Every structure is written in C-alpha cells, then in structure tokens.
C-alpha cells in the first residue's frame, strides 16, 4: 500500500490543474504546460520513473493528441460545410416547427441526438458534435459547450458501441483468474460480463432519468436572463418524458441485448417518441424560455463561431430534412463502421502504429485516420458536398475555417494528453510504487472503510478526469474495484458496475474533453469556467450512484451469484 503522503503527492498534479484552471481562472494554454512539467517532476523525482518511459509516455500522448485533433477537425468541418451549404439555416428554421423554447431544443438536439452520437462513436465526439450544433441553433458558445459536456454522462458507458465495457472492463480485470473462479461455480466470463452490463444499465437509467432536467436547470440558472433555477421547473414534465423515453429502452437493451447497443437504441426510440410528441405540443410548457438578446450576452459566453454564424450563406433555402441529412448520414456511417466487420476491418487496416515506444513495454500508440470518428465525419462531408450541390470555393472556405480553429486546441492538447499518459504509465518505476492513479484510489479506499461503495463512483470519475475516457478509467481501476469488493465481502460485479458508471460521469469534467469541445466553437481559454459548471452534475451523478451502491449492498443485499457471494 502506498504511504499517505505519497498518495497525496500523486494527487498534486490534479490539484495544481484545478487551482490554476478553476481557482486562478488561467486559460488551459497557460495552465497545462505548467501542470505537464510538474507531473514530469513528480514522476521522475518521487516515483523514479525512468526518463525513457516519461519520454515514451509523452510520445504516446502526442499520438493520441493527433487522433483527438482529427475528431475535432471533422466535427468543425461538418459544421462549417453546413454553414456554407445553407444546411444550418434549414436546421434552425426547422426547430420553429417543433418549439422555439431553448429548453425543449436542448432535450431533443443535445440530449437525445447527443446520446445517439455517443452510442455510435464515443471518445469525446458527442460534445464535439453537439456543441457546435447548439451554436448553430442560436445558443451562445459557453452554454453550448457546458451542455455538450453534460450529455457525456448516461450514454457514455455504452459509447462507441459498448467499448467502455467490452474493452475497458474486460481489459481492466484479470479475466483468466475471474474466469477460473467462475468455472469452479459453474458459470463463465460471458455471464459475468453480462451481469456487470445489466447493473451498469439499470444504475445509469435511474440516474439518467433526471439528466435532461439537470441540463435544463443548469441552463436557466447560469445562462438565463434572470439566472433562476426555477425557470427549469415548468419544463420538468417534458424533461422527465425525454429522460424516460431514453432510459427505459436503454436499460432494457442493456439487460437483454448486452453492451453494444443500449445508448443507440435508447436514443433512437427516444427520438422517435419525443419529436412527434413535441410537434403536437405534448407536455410542452406554457411559457417559452430563451436567452437574452445577443447584444446583452456577456463576453465570456462568446466564441469565434458566433461571429462566423452572422455570415451564414444566403443560398436558396433547402428543406429541413435536407439540412439534417448530413447528421443522419453521419450517424448511419458511424454505426456501420462499428458493427459491420468487413467495413470495420477495412477502415482499421489503414493505421500508423508504434508498439512498445522506445522499448517501453505496454506503451504503444496507434492512429487510425479512417476508422476514427474524424475520418467518418470527413466521409459525411464529402457526400454532403454533392447532395447539397456546393461549389468548390465553399468547401475550400470550410476547410480553411476549420483548420484555423483547431490550432489553439492543438497547443493545449500537446501538453494535456502527454501529462495524462505519464500519470497512467507511472506504474513502472524505481520506487516500487503503484501508478499514481491507483495510489489515489487506494488512498480513498483506505480512508473510508465499509462505506467505500459511496465513493466507488467518484474513484471511477477520478480516473476519467485524469484520462478523459471511461474506457481508460475502467482499464486502470476495474481490477482495483474488484479487489476492494472482495475485501469488503460484497458483490464484485456490482462494485465494478459502480466504477463504470462513475467513470462515465467523470467525462463531464475531463480536461482534454473540455478543451476539445471548446475548440469546436472557438471558446479556448474558458476551460475553468466550463468545469465549474459541469462539476455540479458530476457530483450529482457520483453521489446518487454511490447512494444506490450503499442501498444495493447493505439494504437490498445484492450478492454475486456468479462468484458464490
């Protein structure tokens, strides 16, 4: 067990990042280079991580940075293409046929559509797509990013067609050891993974029902003209309707179909129910809520994209359907690229890989330009060029605008992502210590005893905050959570499910996800402000999940039938 003071030292890079970003309100482009250098110092002097491993981890982080920037570029390119084709104008006008109420637009365009994008793609794509879409609909940049980040919660555990469970939990547990224990009791690994999946789906469904209302109240409290929580209450019935329309089919898919499709099915069913109902005025509030006039928006709300959207093309109007076709096409292409084996293999065959970078075992990187969401989005852009009958000059302008936008994000991420990889890869060291993220988790576990299940989701969220990924958090911490459950004599599957749910919630405050989403609307430099808003729903999610864990373990007596507990 790592000593307490070393565990606290492991926390220090995150504390420094929080102080600089949230406390001193420094822009990430200023704060993250400082945090990166500090992290290297802690890794080298305290953990005694070899220099070559630090360098290899940084190179691994740079490869991941290129992948993230490719996703950002694709998302911005699609938006700019629709701006120049007239698609954005069609989408904006189409919402007048549903509702002019921004709260209603949020439930449909951000929550339900965003959940679908998360289920199909994952890896930060949701905020990168949803945030600029909200800006296109007339939202200021800051609330658009805050809302886009908050959508990365309930659907995330089954994002990218179930990757956080299929890859994260499977890779994070000692599968051979667990499988042998299961075999001794007449069970198998597939049954165990399905039990974890079912419990993740049910816990998420309980927490997720309220998420549309949480999104709306954050919107009205921090971005309304009167800054009141109560302005969200008149739309509560519609928010619950939107939450249930997603969560019920989501949970059923998780229990009966496995980890690949809960978010996709939940979103598709939700959209098919909620949009027609909204058109008929079902459960819509009597009042209509909107932002103050744009001339009264505070400067910190504004990103460069608002300025660009003042110059939307005056091409001949197209139908709302044609405006949405590229997003629908994107969704279809994302699903095909993830679930059709020949297509998936063909796209993944184009890759730049570096295994065991600089000879460091387990430190590898890969860039798959066609399989990554950025490549799929670019394919959707190419098709859009033809179906929207665009001119070559318009697409050149879209590429130019998009390239300029990602330059700022690139500078921040070349420090942020390598910092994360140094933390994660610090388990190989000369001080005989566990990696820094595991040391943080051990510190929390040793300090709380039997009420640890209350904090298990927060440990998962911490992993996602560090790594910016539910999948990576599960890879880092699932085995740790498993053994804590064994020590406490409670269900290992349920504890792992609390880890997965908490890791999903942690995506709402993950630094490099915030940077990526901010870049899509030209809002770099406001990362601390965004995290101060998204920390509230993250706390809600982790606390409610922890309470569910305590009730499940100590009131309902949830056992581990597959493990004999």
C-alpha positions in Angstrom: 0.0 0.0 0.0 1.4 3.4 -1.0 2.0 5.7 2.0 -0.4 8.5 2.7 2.0 11.3 1.8 2.9 9.7 -1.5 -0.8 9.2 -2.3 -1.3 12.9 -1.6 1.7 13.7 -3.8 0.0 11.6 -6.6 -3.0 13.9 -6.3 -0.8 17.0 -6.7 -0.9 17.4 -10.5 -4.7 17.3 -10.4 -4.8 19.7 -7.5 -2.5 22.1 -9.4 -4.6 21.8 -12.5 -7.8 22.6 -10.5 -6.1 25.5 -8.8 -4.8 27.1 -12.0 -7.9 26.4 -14.1 -10.7 26.9 -11.6 -9.1 29.0 -8.8 -6.9 31.4 -10.8 -9.1 31.0 -14.0 -6.0 30.6 -16.2 -6.6 29.5 -19.7 -5.7 25.9 -20.4 -3.0 27.0 -22.8 -1.2 28.6 -19.9 -2.1 26.2 -17.1 -1.5 22.8 -18.8 2.2 23.3 -19.8 2.9 24.1 -16.1 1.0 21.0 -15.0 2.8 18.9 -17.5 6.2 20.0 -16.3 5.1 19.5 -12.7 3.8 16.0 -13.4 7.1 15.0 -15.0 8.9 16.3 -11.9 6.7 14.2 -9.6 7.1 11.1 -11.8 10.9 11.4 -12.0 11.8 12.5 -8.5 9.2 10.8 -6.4 8.1 7.8 -8.4 11.5 7.4 -10.0 10.0 6.7 -13.4 12.9 6.3 -15.9 13.4 9.2 -18.3 12.9 7.0 -21.3 9.5 5.9 -20.0 8.5 9.5 -19.4 9.5 10.4 -23.0 7.8 7.3 -24.4 4.6 8.2 -22.5 4.8 11.7 -23.9 5.1 10.4 -27.4 2.2 8.1 -26.8 0.2 11.1 -25.7 1.2 13.1 -28.8 -0.1 10.2 -31.0 -3.4 10.3 -29.0 -3.5 14.1 -29.4 -3.3 13.7 -33.2 -6.3 11.4 -33.0 -8.3 13.8 -30.9 -7.5 16.7 -33.2 -8.6 14.7 -36.2 -12.0 14.2 -34.5 -12.3 17.9 -33.7 -11.3 18.8 -37.2 -14.0 16.6 -38.6 -16.7 17.9 -36.3 -15.8 21.5 -37.2 -15.5 20.8 -40.9 -19.0 19.3 -41.0 -20.5 22.3 -39.2 -18.7 24.8 -41.5 -19.7 22.8 -44.5 -23.4 23.1 -43.5 -22.9 26.8 -42.8 -21.7 27.4 -46.3 -24.3 25.0 -47.9 -27.3 26.5 -46.2 -27.9 23.4 -44.1 -27.5 25.3 -40.8 -30.2 27.8 -41.8 -32.5 24.9 -42.7 -31.9 23.2 -39.3 -32.5 26.4 -37.4 -35.8 27.1 -39.2 -36.9 23.5 -38.7 -36.9 23.9 -35.0 -39.6 26.6 -35.2 -41.9 23.8 -36.2 -41.2 21.9 -33.0 -40.6 24.6 -30.4 -38.8 27.9 -30.1 -38.2 27.1 -26.4 -34.5 26.6 -25.9 -35.2 24.1 -23.1 -37.2 21.9 -25.5 -34.5 22.2 -28.1 -31.9 21.1 -25.6 -33.8 17.9 -24.7 -34.1 16.9 -28.4 -31.0 18.2 -30.1 -28.5 17.9 -27.2 -29.8 15.1 -25.0 -31.4 12.6 -27.4 -29.4 13.3 -30.5 -26.2 13.6 -28.4 -26.9 10.2 -26.8 -27.1 8.6 -30.2 -23.8 10.1 -31.3 -22.2 8.9 -28.1 -23.6 5.4 -28.6 -22.3 5.3 -32.1 -19.0 6.9 -31.7 -17.9 7.8 -28.2 -14.4 9.2 -27.4 -15.4 12.8 -26.9 -17.2 13.0 -30.3 -20.5 13.9 -28.6 -19.5 17.2 -27.2 -17.5 18.0 -30.4 -20.7 17.4 -32.5 -23.4 18.6 -30.1 -21.8 21.9 -29.0 -21.4 23.4 -32.5 -24.9 22.1 -33.4 -26.3 24.1 -30.4 -24.4 27.2 -31.5 -25.9 26.7 -35.0 -29.3 26.7 -33.4 -28.6 30.0 -31.7 -27.1 29.1 -28.3 -24.1 31.1 -27.1 -20.9 29.2 -27.2 -20.3 28.8 -23.4 -23.7 27.2 -22.6 -23.4 25.1 -25.8 -20.1 23.6 -24.5 -21.4 23.1 -21.0 -24.5 21.3 -22.2 -22.4 19.2 -24.7 -20.1 18.1 -21.9 -23.0 17.2 -19.6 -24.5 14.9 -22.3 -21.4 12.8 -21.9 -22.8 11.0 -18.8 -25.6 8.4 -19.1 -24.8 7.1 -22.6 -21.0 7.0 -22.1 -20.7 3.5 -20.5 -22.1 2.1 -23.8 -20.5 4.6 -26.1 -18.7 3.6 -29.2 -20.9 0.5 -29.4 -20.1 -0.6 -25.9 -16.3 -0.1 -25.9 -16.0 1.1 -22.2 -17.5 -2.3 -21.1 -16.3 -4.6 -23.9 -12.7 -3.2 -23.9 -12.5 -1.3 -20.6 -13.9 -3.7 -18.1 -12.7 -6.9 -19.9 -9.2 -5.5 -20.2 -9.2 -4.0 -16.7 -10.0 -7.2 -14.9 -7.8 -10.3 -14.6 -10.0 -12.2 -17.0 -8.3 -15.5 -16.7 -8.4 -15.5 -12.9 -12.0 -14.4 -12.8 -13.0 -17.0 -15.4 -11.4 -19.8 -13.4 -13.3 -18.8 -10.3 -16.5 -18.7 -12.3 -15.8 -22.1 -13.9 -15.5 -23.6 -10.4 -19.0 -22.4 -9.7 -20.5 -23.5 -13.0 -20.5 -20.0 -14.6 -18.5 -18.3 -17.3 -17.0 -15.0 -18.2 -19.8 -14.0 -20.6 -22.3 -14.4 -17.8 -20.2 -12.2 -15.5 -19.7 -9.5 -18.1 -23.5 -9.5 -18.8 -24.2 -9.2 -15.1 -22.0 -6.1 -15.0 -23.6 -4.7 -18.1 -27.1 -5.2 -16.7 -26.2 -3.5 -13.4 -24.5 -0.6 -15.2 -27.6 -0.1 -17.4 -30.0 -0.1 -14.5 -28.0 2.3 -12.4 -27.4 4.6 -15.3 -31.2 4.5 -16.2 -32.1 5.6 -12.6 -29.6 8.5 -12.7 -30.2 9.4 -16.3 -34.0 10.0 -16.0 -33.2 13.3 -14.4 -30.4 14.3 -16.6 -32.5 16.3 -19.1 -33.9 18.3 -16.2 -30.4 18.8 -14.7 -29.3 20.1 -18.1 -32.2 22.5 -18.3 -31.8 23.8 -14.7 -28.0 24.4 -15.3 -29.0 26.3 -18.5 -31.6 28.5 -16.8 -29.6 29.2 -13.6 -26.3 30.2 -15.2 -27.4 31.4 -18.6 -30.9 32.8 -18.2 -31.6 36.5 -18.1 -32.9 36.2 -14.5 -30.4 33.4 -13.5 -33.1 31.3 -11.7 -33.2 27.6 -11.1 -37.0 27.7 -11.0 -37.3 28.6 -14.7 -36.5 24.9 -15.4 -39.4 23.6 -13.4 -42.1 24.5 -15.9 -40.5 22.1 -18.4 -40.0 19.3 -15.8 -42.7 17.1 -17.2 -41.2 17.3 -20.7 -37.7 16.7 -19.3 -38.9 13.6 -17.4 -40.7 12.4 -20.6 -37.4 12.8 -22.6 -35.4 11.1 -19.8 -37.8 8.1 -19.6 -38.1 7.8 -23.4 -34.3 7.2 -23.5 -33.7 5.4 -20.2 -36.3 2.7 -20.3 -35.3 1.2 -23.8 -31.7 1.9 -22.8 -32.0 -0.2 -19.6 -33.9 -3.0 -21.4 -31.3 -3.1 -24.2 -28.5 -3.4 -21.6 -30.3 -6.2 -19.7 -31.4 -8.3 -22.7 -29.1 -7.4 -25.6 -25.7 -6.7 -24.0 -23.3 -3.8 -24.0 -23.2 -2.8 -27.7 -26.5 -1.1 -28.3 -28.1 0.4 -25.2 -27.2 4.1 -26.0 -28.1 3.7 -29.7 -31.4 2.0 -29.1 -32.3 4.3 -26.2 -31.7 7.4 -28.3 -33.4 6.1 -31.5 -36.5 5.1 -29.5 -36.4 8.4 -27.6 -36.2 10.5 -30.7 -39.0 8.5 -32.4 -41.3 9.1 -29.4 -40.3 12.6 -28.3 -40.0 14.5 -31.6 -43.5 13.7 -32.8 -45.0 14.3 -29.3 -43.3 17.7 -29.2 -44.7 18.7 -32.6 -48.1 18.0 -31.1 -47.4 20.1 -28.0 -47.4 17.1 -25.7 -46.2 18.2 -22.2 -44.6 21.3 -23.6 -44.6 24.2 -21.0 -47.0 27.1 -21.3 -44.2 29.6 -21.1 -41.3 29.9 -23.7 -37.7 30.4 -22.4 -34.9 32.0 -24.4 -31.6 33.7 -23.9 -31.4 37.5 -23.6 -30.9 39.3 -26.9 -27.4 38.6 -28.3 -26.3 42.2 -27.7 -26.7 41.6 -24.0 -24.7 38.3 -23.8 -21.6 38.6 -21.6 -18.3 38.5 -23.4 -17.3 35.2 -21.7 -20.2 33.5 -23.4 -19.0 34.2 -26.9 -16.7 32.1 -29.1 -15.4 32.9 -32.5 -18.1 30.8 -34.1 -20.9 33.3 -33.2 -19.2 35.8 -35.4 -18.9 33.4 -38.2 -22.6 32.4 -38.0 -23.6 36.0 -38.5 -22.5 35.4 -42.1 -24.4 32.2 -42.9 -24.8 31.8 -46.7 -27.8 33.3 -48.4 -28.2 30.4 -50.8 -31.7 29.4 -51.9 -33.5 27.7 -48.9 -33.4 24.0 -48.6 -35.8 21.8 -46.7 -35.3 21.0 -43.0 -34.9 17.3 -44.0 -32.1 18.1 -46.4 -30.4 20.2 -43.7 -30.4 17.2 -41.3 -29.4 14.6 -43.8 -25.6 15.0 -43.2 -26.1 14.4 -39.5 -28.3 11.4 -40.2 -25.8 10.2 -42.7 -23.0 10.6 -40.1 -24.9 8.6 -37.6 -25.5 5.8 -40.1 -21.9 5.8 -41.2 -20.7 5.7 -37.6 -22.9 2.7 -36.8 -21.8 0.8 -40.0 -18.2 1.5 -39.3 -18.5 0.0 -35.8 -20.8 -3.1 -36.3 -20.2 -4.3 -39.9 -17.0 -6.5 -39.6 -15.7 -6.1 -43.2 -16.1 -2.3 -43.1 -14.6 -2.1 -39.7 -11.6 -4.2 -40.7 -11.1 -2.2 -43.9 -11.1 1.1 -42.1 -8.9 -0.1 -39.3 -6.4 -1.5 -41.8 -5.2 2.0 -42.5 -3.2 2.8 -39.4 0.0 4.3 -38.1 1.2 2.2 -35.2 4.1 2.3 -32.8 4.3 -0.7 -30.4 6.4 -0.5 -27.2 7.5 3.0 -27.9 11.3 3.4 -27.2 11.3 -0.1 -26.0 8.8 0.5 -23.2 6.5 -2.4 -22.6 2.9 -1.5 -22.7 3.4 2.0 -24.0 2.0 1.9 -27.5 0.1 4.2 -29.8 -1.9 4.0 -33.0 -3.6 6.5 -35.3 -6.4 5.1 -37.5 -7.4 8.0 -39.7 -10.3 6.3 -41.5 -11.8 4.4 -38.5 -11.6 7.3 -36.1 -14.8 9.4 -36.0 -12.9 12.2 -37.7 -12.4 10.1 -40.8 -16.1 9.0 -40.8 -17.2 12.7 -40.4 -15.0 13.7 -43.4 -16.7 11.0 -45.4 -20.0 12.5 -44.5 -18.7 15.9 -45.5 -17.7 14.6 -49.0 -21.2 13.2 -49.5 -22.7 16.5 -48.3 -20.7 18.4 -50.9 -22.6 16.6 -53.6 -26.1 16.2 -52.1 -26.1 19.9 -51.1 -24.7 20.9 -54.6 -21.9 23.0 -53.1 -19.3 25.0 -55.0 -15.6 24.2 -54.7 -15.0 27.6 -53.2 -17.5 26.9 -50.4 -15.8 23.7 -49.4 -12.3 25.4 -49.5 -13.6 28.1 -47.2 -14.9 25.4 -44.8 -11.6 23.6 -44.7 -9.7 26.9 -44.1 -12.1 27.9 -41.3 -11.8 24.5 -39.6 -8.0 24.3 -39.8 -7.7 27.7 -38.2 -10.0 26.7 -35.3 -8.0 23.6 -34.3 -4.7 25.3 -34.0 -5.4 26.6 -30.5 -6.7 23.3 -29.3 -3.6 21.6 -30.6 -1.3 23.7 -28.5 -3.2 22.8 -25.3 -3.6 19.1 -26.0 0.1 18.6 -26.8 0.6 19.2 -23.1 -2.6 17.8 -21.6 -2.7 14.3 -23.1 1.0 13.5 -22.6 0.6 14.6 -19.0 -2.2 12.0 -18.7 -0.1 9.3 -20.2 2.8 10.0 -17.8 0.4 9.6 -14.9 -1.1 6.3 -16.2 2.2 4.8 -17.2 3.9 5.6 -13.9 3.4 2.1 -12.5 6.8 1.0 -13.9 9.2 2.8 -11.6 12.3 2.5 -9.4 10.4 3.3 -6.2 8.3 0.1 -6.3 5.1 2.0 -6.2 1.8 1.5 -8.0 0.9 4.0 -10.7 -0.3 7.4 -9.5 -4.0 6.9 -10.4 -4.1 3.6 -8.4 -2.3 5.3 -5.5 -5.1 8.0 -5.5 -7.7 5.3 -5.5 -6.0 3.3 -2.7 -5.9 6.5 -0.6 -9.6 7.0 -0.9 -10.4 3.3 -0.2 -8.2 3.1 2.9 -9.8 6.1 4.4 -13.5 5.2 4.3 -13.8 1.5 5.1 -17.3 -0.1 4.8 -18.9 3.0 3.3 -16.5 2.8 0.4 -19.3 2.0 -2.1 -20.4 5.6 -1.6 -17.1 6.7 -3.0 -16.5 4.0 -5.7 -18.2 6.0 -8.4 -16.0 9.0 -7.5 -12.9 6.9 -7.9 -14.1 5.9 -11.4 -14.8 9.6 -12.2 -11.3 10.5 -11.0 -9.9 8.0 -13.5 -11.9 9.6 -16.3 -11.0 13.1 -15.2 -7.4 12.1 -15.5 -7.6 10.1 -18.7 -10.6 11.8 -20.4 -12.0 8.4 -21.1 -14.5 6.0 -19.5 -12.7 3.1 -21.2 -9.2 4.1 -19.8 -10.6 4.6 -16.3 -12.1 1.1 -16.5 -8.8 -0.3 -17.7 -7.0 1.4 -14.9 -9.3 0.8 -12.0 -11.7 -2.2 -12.6 -9.3 -4.7 -11.0 -8.7 -2.3 -8.1 -12.5 -2.0 -7.5 -12.9 -5.8 -7.9 -10.4 -6.5 -5.1 -11.9 -3.8 -2.8 -15.3 -5.6 -3.2 -13.6 -8.9 -2.3 -12.0 -7.3 0.8 -15.4 -5.9 1.9 -17.2 -9.2 1.1 -19.6 -7.6 -1.3 -20.6 -8.2 -4.9 -17.6 -7.7 -7.2 -19.8 -7.3 -10.3 -21.9 -4.6 -8.7 -18.7 -2.7 -7.5 -17.3 -2.9 -11.0 -20.5 -1.5 -12.3 -20.3 1.4 -9.9 -16.8 2.0 -11.3 -18.1 2.1 -14.9 -21.0 4.4 -14.1 -18.7 6.8 -12.1 -16.2 6.8 -15.0 -18.9 7.8 -17.4 -19.8 10.8 -15.1 -16.2 11.8 -15.0 -16.2 12.6 -18.7 -18.2 15.7 -17.8 -15.1 17.3 -16.2 -12.3 15.6 -18.2 -9.9 18.4 -19.1 -8.9 17.4 -22.6 -12.6 16.7 -23.5 -13.4 20.2 -22.3 -10.6 21.6 -24.5 -11.7 19.6 -27.5 -15.4 20.7 -27.2 -14.3 24.3 -26.6 -12.2 24.3 -29.8 -15.2 23.4 -31.9 -16.9 26.7 -31.1 -13.9 28.9 -30.7 -14.0 29.1 -26.9 -10.5 28.1 -25.9 -9.4 29.8 -22.7 -12.6 29.3 -20.8 -12.0 25.8 -19.6 -12.0 26.6 -15.9 -15.4 28.3 -16.3 -16.8 25.3 -18.0 -15.5 22.9 -15.4 -17.0 25.0 -12.6 -20.4 24.4 -14.3 -20.1 20.8 -15.1 -18.7 19.8 -11.7 -22.3 20.2 -10.3 -23.9 17.5 -12.5 -20.8 15.3 -12.0 -21.3 15.5 -8.2 -25.0 14.7 -8.6 -24.2 11.6 -10.7 -21.5 10.3 -8.4 -23.4 10.9 -5.2 -26.6 9.3 -6.5 -24.7 6.4 -7.9 -22.9 6.0 -4.5 -26.1 6.0 -2.6 -27.6 3.4 -5.0 -24.4 1.4 -4.3 -24.9 1.6 -0.5 -28.6 0.7 -0.8 -27.8 -2.2 -3.1 -25.1 -3.7 -1.0 -26.4 -3.1 2.6 -30.1 -2.8 2.2 -31.1 -4.9 -0.8 -28.3 -7.3 -0.1 -27.2 -7.6 -3.8 -24.9 -10.5 -3.9 -22.6 -12.0 -6.5 -24.4 -15.2 -7.6 -21.8 -16.0 -10.3 -19.0 -15.7 -7.8 -20.8 -17.5 -5.0 -21.3 -14.4 -2.9 
